[in-house]
């Protein structure tokens, strides 16, 4: 009888440990999602401030005013405002994709991150980012866009975009 109780307790303990691991992983996912939303919110607030400072008139110069809107060149500048080196890879990927507002290959994402952190090792970063991207695609946080071409089996034969 004591043996049955011991086995039952051990089984319950294993299930509790597994449930804790699942809960911890989900909490981390939610925290990452919240961080990504904060990044996006800050980007949008910055653009909103730019738009609020625009003084439109019937003047021809006002019609040709270059408003600071998100574009594909945004992340190629040395301006690191809004970028945080201490973020996990998932948030760095989210930041780059939201700043460039286009689909990118994992290698292109690494190149953009290197503009903010040139001291990183490219090969290690590419492996880490590729694995994070795969996990985020499986969870539905990112979208994978296959590229049709002769080397479809290549790991770089796809682009990644925001959902």
KAQUITA-V885948 format. One record per residue. RES is the residue in one small letter. PSI is psi in whole degrees, 0 to 359 (none if undefined). Layout:
# KAQUITA-V885948
RES & PSI
RES & PSI
This chain:
# KAQUITA-V885948
x & 317
x & 326
x & 319
x & 318
x & 317
x & 317
x & 319
x & 316
x & 318
x & 319
x & 317
x & 318
x & 319
x & 319
x & 323
x & 316
x & 315
x & 317
x & 320
x & 318
x & 317
x & 314
x & 317
x & 318
x & 319
x & 320
x & 318
x & 317
x & 316
x & 318
x & 319
x & 317
x & 319
x & 315
x & 318
x & 321
x & 323
x & 318
x & 311
x & 318
x & 314
x & 321
x & 314
x & 322
x & 320
x & 316
x & 322
x & 317
x & 319
x & 317
x & 324
x & 334
x & 356
x & 128
x & 102
x & 141
x & 183
x & 0
x & 137
x & 326
x & 322
x & 328
x & 337
x & 13
x & 135
x & 101
x & 140
x & 88
x & 158
x & 136
x & 176
x & 346
x & 354
x & 312
x & 356
x & 354
x & 167
x & 0
x & 114
x & 14
x & 127
x & 346
x & 137
x & 117
x & 337
x & 357
x & 152
x & 164
x & 319
x & 318
x & 325
x & 319
x & 313
x & 316
x & 311
x & 314
x & 323
x & 327
x & 320
x & 336
x & 42
x & 164
x & 144
x & 154
x & 159
x & 321
x & 320
x & 322
x & 316
x & 316
x & 320
x & 319
x & 324
x & 335
x & 333
x & 328
x & 74
x & 344
x & 351
x & 153
x & 124
x & 313
x & 316
x & 318
x & 318
x & 317
x & 315
x & 313
x & 319
x & 319
x & 321
x & 317
x & 315
x & 316
x & 319
x & 327
x & 316
x & 324
x & 352
x & 9
x & 335
x & 161
x & 135
x & 129
x & 104
x & 147
x & 126
x & 133
x & 182
x & 330
x & 58
x & 334
x & 349
x & 147
x & 342
x & 16
x & 33
x & 159
x & 158
x & 141
x & 166
x & 152
x & none
